Amino acid sequence: MAATPKARALGLAVRKIRQERGLTLRELGERIGRHAGEISRWENGERPFTPERVAQILGALDVNGTRFQEIVSLSYETKNPPWVATALPERDQQLAALIDFEASATRITEVAPLLVPGLLQETGYVRAIMGAGGVPASEVAARVALRLGRREVLTRPDPVSLRAYLGEAVLHQVIGDAPITAAQLRHLCDVATRPNVEIRVVPFRSGWQPALEGAFTLLESEVSTPIVQLENRRSTLFLHEHDDIRAYQRAVDDLRTAALGAAESRELITRRIRSLERT
């Protein structure tokens, strides 16, 4: 059975603590009386943890208090899709899982009708969003660094392949001010020169197309089941069941038809940059 996003996130949380403690799989196995291979399958989400097993491992790793409770809470209903997170601790766990999914993905498809997606955001644009969105000033620097750090999956030696379908409204929505928005659009043009990145604009004239239903991210990998992430102001959702994934893959197929080509998209973005610079 394919690992669910929640099971993978639970394994990631356990693996992170084990590595923080400087323990190998074998050393942890000796502490709890289990084989290293079994622990590896737990950490990869291939074999479900029980809450009792998670508690045993966390005890062996000297984890207690709030962190203990948050991780144990992840172990419930790991087999039951979809994974919806509304409370802040679980949303943080989903973010950690998303970063791991991005790092292990072979291809990422971003569909963004209104805003530039996170992997393509430029520093000023990120700061403007967070400032207007009410992020406490004391947290902005750390959150900006985290978001920009995620872009490394595009520039590492074995980069992920990224396809982004941006609604034409993304080019016209001024974030921060005109210079910040122009800088963001220039960043899009720069990133699009990379061989692993394709940016295509879905024009206003395209009529109805699936991006009008909302933004989503499709993460595909050669070693695990595809995942779709959906996000709104107060919650995030991961989908991984076959019928759900196929529905979003078909949406991407429709957008491929509706969108401008890469070169025409770049020309449209460049014209918008000139317009902002005149402003």
C-alpha positions in Angstrom: 0.0 0.0 0.0 1.3 3.5 -0.9 2.4 5.7 2.0 -0.1 8.4 2.8 1.1 12.0 3.1 0.3 11.9 6.9 2.3 8.6 7.3 5.2 10.2 5.4 5.1 13.3 7.6 5.0 11.2 10.8 8.1 9.3 9.6 9.8 12.5 8.7 9.2 13.9 12.2 10.6 10.8 13.8 13.6 10.6 11.5 14.4 14.3 12.2 14.6 13.7 15.9 16.6 10.5 15.6 19.1 12.5 13.5 19.1 15.3 15.9 20.1 12.8 18.6 22.9 11.5 16.4 21.5 7.9 16.3 21.7 5.5 13.4 18.8 3.3 12.5 20.6 0.4 14.1 21.3 2.2 17.3 17.7 3.2 17.7 16.7 -0.4 16.9 18.8 -1.6 19.7 17.2 0.8 22.1 13.6 -0.4 21.3 14.3 -4.0 20.3 13.4 -3.7 16.6 15.3 -4.3 13.4 16.8 -1.2 11.6 15.0 -2.1 8.4 11.7 -2.0 10.1 12.4 1.4 11.6 13.5 2.6 8.1 10.1 1.5 6.6 8.3 3.4 9.4 10.3 6.5 8.8 9.6 6.3 5.0 5.9 5.9 5.7 5.8 2.5 4.1 4.7 0.8 7.3 2.3 2.6 9.6 3.4 3.5 13.1 0.9 2.8 15.9 0.5 5.5 18.6 2.0 3.1 21.1 5.1 2.5 18.9 5.6 6.2 18.3 5.4 6.8 22.1 8.0 4.1 22.6 10.4 5.6 20.1 10.0 9.1 21.4 10.6 7.9 24.9 13.8 6.2 23.7 14.8 9.5 22.1 14.1 11.5 25.3 11.3 13.5 23.7 8.6 14.8 26.0 6.2 17.7 26.6 4.5 19.5 23.7 6.7 18.0 21.0 5.9 14.5 22.2 2.1 15.2 22.1 2.2 16.8 18.7 4.1 13.9 17.1 2.0 11.2 18.7 -1.1 13.0 17.5 0.1 12.5 13.9 0.1 8.8 14.4 -3.7 8.6 14.5 -5.6 7.9 11.3 -2.4 7.8 9.1 -4.2 5.4 6.8 -7.2 7.6 6.2 -7.0 10.2 3.3 -7.3 13.0 2.8 -5.1 14.8 5.4 -6.7 18.1 6.4 -4.9 20.4 8.9 -6.6 23.3 10.5 -4.8 23.7 13.9 -1.5 25.5 13.8 0.8 22.6 15.1 -0.5 20.3 12.4 -0.3 22.9 9.7 3.4 23.4 10.7 3.8 19.6 10.4 2.3 19.8 6.9 4.7 22.5 5.9 7.6 20.4 7.0 6.1 17.5 5.0 5.7 19.7 2.0 9.3 20.7 2.1 10.3 17.1 2.2 7.9 16.2 -0.7 9.4 19.0 -2.8 12.9 17.8 -2.1 12.1 14.3 -3.2 9.9 15.2 -6.1 10.8 14.6 -9.7 8.4 17.0 -11.1 6.3 19.8 -9.5 3.4 21.5 -11.2 2.2 24.8 -9.8 -1.2 26.2 -10.8 -1.6 29.7 -9.6 -4.4 31.9 -10.9 -3.8 35.0 -8.6 -0.4 35.0 -6.9 3.1 33.8 -7.8 3.6 30.4 -6.2 6.1 30.1 -3.3 8.9 28.3 -5.2 9.0 31.2 -7.7 8.7 34.1 -5.2 11.3 36.9 -4.9 12.4 38.3 -1.6 10.6 41.6 -1.8 7.4 39.9 -3.0 7.5 37.5 -0.1 8.0 40.3 2.5 5.2 42.3 1.0 2.8 39.3 1.2 3.8 38.6 4.8 3.6 42.2 5.9 0.1 42.7 4.4 -1.0 39.3 5.7 -0.4 40.2 9.3 2.7 38.0 10.0 4.3 39.3 13.2 7.4 41.4 12.5 9.5 39.2 14.7 8.7 36.2 12.5 9.0 37.7 9.1 12.8 37.2 8.7 12.6 33.5 9.6 9.6 32.8 7.4 11.2 34.6 4.4 14.4 32.6 4.8 12.4 29.4 5.0 10.4 30.2 1.9 13.5 31.3 -0.1 15.4 28.2 1.1 12.8 26.0 -0.6 13.9 27.4 -4.0 17.1 25.3 -3.7 15.2 22.4 -5.3 15.3 24.3 -8.6 19.1 25.1 -8.5 20.7 22.0 -6.9 22.8 19.7 -9.0 19.8 17.4 -9.6 17.0 20.0 -9.8 13.4 19.2 -9.8 11.4 19.9 -13.0 9.0 22.7 -12.4 6.0 23.7 -14.5 4.0 26.7 -13.5 0.7 27.8 -15.0 0.1 31.4 -13.9 -3.2 33.2 -14.5 -2.7 36.5 -16.4 -4.1 38.2 -13.2 -0.8 37.3 -11.5 0.9 39.8 -13.7 -1.5 42.6 -12.9 -1.9 42.1 -9.2 0.4 44.7 -7.6 2.0 43.3 -4.5 3.7 45.8 -2.3 4.2 48.4 -5.0 5.1 48.6 -8.7 8.9 48.2 -8.2 8.4 45.1 -6.0 6.0 43.6 -8.5 8.3 44.4 -11.4 11.2 42.8 -9.6 9.1 39.7 -9.1 8.2 39.5 -12.7 11.9 39.9 -13.7 12.7 37.1 -11.4 10.2 34.9 -13.2 11.9 35.7 -16.5 15.3 34.8 -15.0 14.1 31.5 -13.5 12.4 30.6 -16.8 15.8 30.5 -18.5 16.7 27.4 -16.5 16.2 24.2 -18.5 14.2 22.6 -15.7 11.7 25.4 -15.3 8.8 26.2 -17.6 6.5 29.2 -16.9 3.3 29.6 -18.9 0.6 32.2 -18.6 -3.0 31.4 -18.9 -4.5 34.5 -20.6 -7.7 36.2 -19.7 -9.1 35.3 -23.1 -8.9 31.6 -22.4 -12.4 31.4 -21.0 -13.2 28.8 -18.4 -10.3 26.6 -17.4 -9.5 24.6 -14.2 -7.2 27.2 -12.7 -10.3 29.3 -12.1 -11.3 26.8 -9.4 -8.3 27.7 -7.3 -4.6 27.2 -6.9 -3.0 23.7 -6.4 0.3 22.0 -6.4 0.9 18.6 -7.9 4.0 16.8 -6.7 5.2 13.7 -8.6 8.0 11.4 -7.8 9.6 8.2 -9.2 9.7 6.6 -5.8 6.4 7.5 -4.1 2.7 8.2 -5.0 1.8 11.7 -6.4 0.4 14.2 -4.0 -1.8 17.3 -4.5 -1.6 20.1 -2.0 -4.5 22.6 -1.6 -4.3 25.6 0.7 -6.5 28.4 2.0 -6.2 31.0 4.7 -7.0 28.6 7.7 -6.3 25.1 6.5 -4.3 22.9 4.1 -5.2 19.7 2.5 -3.1 16.8 1.0 -4.7 14.4 -1.5 -3.1 11.2 -2.7 -5.8 8.7 -3.8 -5.7 7.7 -7.4 -9.0 9.2 -8.5 -8.1 12.6 -6.9 -4.7 12.6 -8.5 -6.1 11.8 -11.9 -8.6 14.6 -11.7 -5.8 17.1 -11.1 -3.6 15.6 -13.8 -6.5 16.0 -16.2 -6.8 19.7 -15.1 -3.1 20.2 -15.9 -3.7 18.6 -19.3 -6.5 21.2 -19.9 -4.2 24.0 -18.8 -1.5 22.9 -21.1 -4.0 23.6 -23.9 -5.3 26.8 -22.5 -2.0 28.4 -21.7 0.3 30.5 -23.9 3.6 28.9 -25.0 6.7 29.6 -22.9 8.1 32.2 -25.3 4.8 34.0 -25.7 4.4 34.0 -21.9 7.8 35.5 -21.5 6.9 38.2 -24.0 3.7 39.0 -22.1 5.6 39.1 -18.8 8.2 41.4 -20.3 5.5 43.8 -21.6 4.0 44.0 -18.1 7.4 44.7 -16.6 7.8 47.7 -18.9 4.4 48.9 -18.0 5.2 48.8 -14.3 8.5 50.5 -14.8 6.7 53.4 -16.6 4.4 53.6 -13.6 
